[in-house]
Amino acid sequence: MGGFKTEQRQLPHRGRSFHFVSYEAQNANPARKLGAVPATWYLLSSGNRWPAIPHQAGQPEAEVDALLIAWLEEHVFAPAVPV
């Protein structure tokens, strides 16, 4: 039986270090009213985790890093929008 292999990436960007971890897909659980979740890379910080990008087994590290940096630029470093 081939199981999911959790991956981790320490990604330096803009003078900071970001810790990303891949999590296995989760099946839906109608009893708890939870939908299915695909395999995903999550940003871990301050005891929390935020979903970032889909995880694809066998994806080259350079490609994953580029996608994670693009996600950081959009979600972490994007200028705040005045309300």
PyMOL commands that set and color helices and strands:
alter all, ss='L'
color gray80, all
select helices_A, chain A and resi 30-32+61-75
alter helices_A, ss='H'
color red, helices_A
select strands_A, chain A and resi 8-13+16-23+40-45+48-54
alter strands_A, ss='S'
color yellow, strands_A
deselect
rebuild
show_as cartoon
